[in-house]
Amino acid sequence: MTTTSLPIRIDAPPLRYEPALDGIRALAVLIVMGYHFGAEQWLDGGVITVDWFFVLSGFLITNLLLDERNRDDRISLRGFYHRRILRLFPAMYAFLGFMLLASPLLYREGVTGIFAEIGSAALYSYQIFLGFFGFGTPESPRALLHIWTLSVEEWFYFFWPMALIWGISRARNQRRLLIGAALFAAFWMGVRLSANFFDVDFRTDFSETDTYPLWAEAMWRFSIMRFDVLVAGCMLAILRRQLVPLTERGRRWVNIFGIAGGILVVVFLLGSGRIPGFEPFSSLGYNFALLGVLAAALWLHCFPETGVARAMSIPFLVYVGKRSYGLYLWHEVPNVIGPIGTGKIGWLIRAVIVYALSFALAELSWRLVESPFLRRKHRQYKNISGR
């Protein structure tokens, strides 16, 4: 299943490995873990880190597809889907298999409903299940709830290569392709912003089903409501090709927007909920912060010699970034541990234990499940780098 004779060529040097992007992924997963482990008061805007993953996914996947197009003069859909399966499915199904066996021991009630949730997650439709049946019900296993984001990504991985092939075949130049992607992203961002007109509070406790409308739950998790973030990452990949090689003027603008974007992301991360207009998901501040993520990612990619990029490339962050998938999958399993002591000391002891167990599970996933399939992927697709 391939496509040939696409009329335009998106030329640029192949995407090189940037440790700083692993650093971004590491920070994102560590913040998500802290947010889930009870540090919401310090990481009020931690929900935005989910969108960091979406932006990076769009950026990296689009670069790999365009690199393949330039190298082979075609994009192989079969090869792309096979690489995604080798990278994502083994760890995901190992985790779901564990949940299937452990749920009767961890959760005394609602086991049948939990099995239904595991089944929907196995079919990568968990975000639809949660959208229609609610989030955070007493029967929902906490250790499973966060993987709705992986279902959103998998839908993107299925549709985006076909959309990109169609876009390349229709667009006469890469600028039109970039404009088309921008219009698509802007439309869905506008739909999300429209929630403000309906007075939807996405910060409402998800367990309060009487006060949290089900359609708002669907808006939060349905794939189409996140495609703008994923496509924004794709736009970044196309924009990178427009900017290479960087002119002096281009370097200046990337510097300005990258630094400003990074500051905006930090402000949102620490100040969401305290600053008017910076509430998550549907606010202008949230969406501007997403644009900040784009600008900061482009800046780190274009300027790997900066102090920030070097700090994001330290061995520990690179280590965590490479294992971020396993950490994200498994981190809620040890989070079922109850309170240890009282006060800040008790919270700190529990956090250390939960983090340590999460890293241990992620390391097992990396060594026993992910790495063998990654080696197979690299042997079979030697000319294609990346995730």
Residue, then its C-alpha position, 0 to 999 in steps of 0.5 A: m500500500t504505497t503512493t507514487s508520483l506526488p507532484i510536489r517535493i518537500d525538500a529539507p535535510p532529514l530530521r536529525y536526532e535532537p536530545a532536547l526533544d527527548g528532554i521535552r518528552a521527559l519533562a512532560v511525563l514527569i509533570v503528568m506524573g506529579y500532577h496525578f500523584g497529588a501536586e496539582q497545587w504546584l502544577d496547576g496547568g499540568v493538563i497542558t503537558v498532555d498536549w506536549f505529547f500531541v505536538l511532538s507526535g505530530f512534529l516527529i511523525t510528519n518529519l519521518l513521513l516527509d523524509e521518506r517521501n524525499r528519499d524514496d519518492r513515495i510514502s508507504l502506508r503499510g510500512f508506516y502502520h507496521r512501524r507504529i504497531l511495533r513501537l506502540f502495541p507490545a507495551m500497550y497490550a502488556f499493560l492491558g493484559f496486566m490490568l485484565l489479570a489484576s483488576p479483580l484483585l485491585y477493584r472489588e466492585g464493577v469488574t464487568g464494567i472494568f473489563a469493558e473499559i479494558g476492551s475499549a482501550a484494546l481497540y483504541s476507542y477508550q476516549i469514545f467510551l469515556g465520552f459517552f459513559g463518563f469519567g471517574t465513576p466509582e467502577s473506573p480503574r484509576a490505573l487505566l483512565h489516563i490512556w485515553t490520550l493514546s487512543v487519540e494519538e492512534w486515531f491520528y496515526f491512522f488518518w494523518p498519513m492518508a491526509l498528508i498524501w492527499g494534501i501533497s497530491r493537491a497542493r502545488n507548493q509547500r506553502r499551500l500545504l502549510i496554509g491548509a493545515a493551519l486552517f484545519a487547526a484554526f477551525w478546531m481550535g475555534v470549536r474548542l474556544s466556543a465552549n466559553f460561550f456555553d459556560v463550560d467549566f473543564r476544571t469541574d471534578f470529573s466525578e461530579t457527574d451531576t454537575y459535569p455535562l456528558w457532552a463536555e466530557a466528550m469535547w475534552r476527550f474525543s479525537i477530533m477535539r485534539f486534532d488541531v494540536l496534533v496538526a499544529g505539530c505537523m505544521l511545525a514539521i512543514l514550517r521547519r522545511q520552509l525555514v531550512p537553511l535559516t537566514e539571519r532574519g529567520r534565526r532572529w524571529v525563531n529566537i524571539f518567538g521561541i523564548a516568548g513561547g517558553i515563558l508563556v508555557v511556564v506561566f500557564l503551567l504554574g499560574s493556570g487557575r490563578i490568572p484570568g483567561f488561563e483556565p485549561f482547554s477552552s480559554l484563550g490563555y490555554n490555546f496561546a500556551l499551546l502556540g508557545v509549545l510549538a514555538a519553544a519546540l522549534w527553537l530547541h530544534c533549531f538552536p541545539e547549542t543554547g543553554v536551555a537546549r543543553a539543559m534539556s539534553i542532560p543524560f537523566l532527561v534523555y533517559v526518562g524521555k526514551r522511557s516516557y511511553g512506559l512511564y506514562l502507561w504504568h505510572e498510575v498502577p503504583n498510584v493506587i497506594g493509599p496515604i502514608g502518614t500525614g502532612k507534607i512528610g507523608w505525602l513526600i514519602r508516598a511520592v518517592i515510593v510511587y515514583a520509584l515503583s513507576f520507574a521500575l515498571a517502566e524499566l521492565s517494560w523498556r527492557l522486556v517488551e519495548s526494546p526487543f520490538l524496537r530492535r526488530k523495527h530498526r533491523q527491518y527499517k534501517n533507512i528510517s530513523g526516529r520513533 
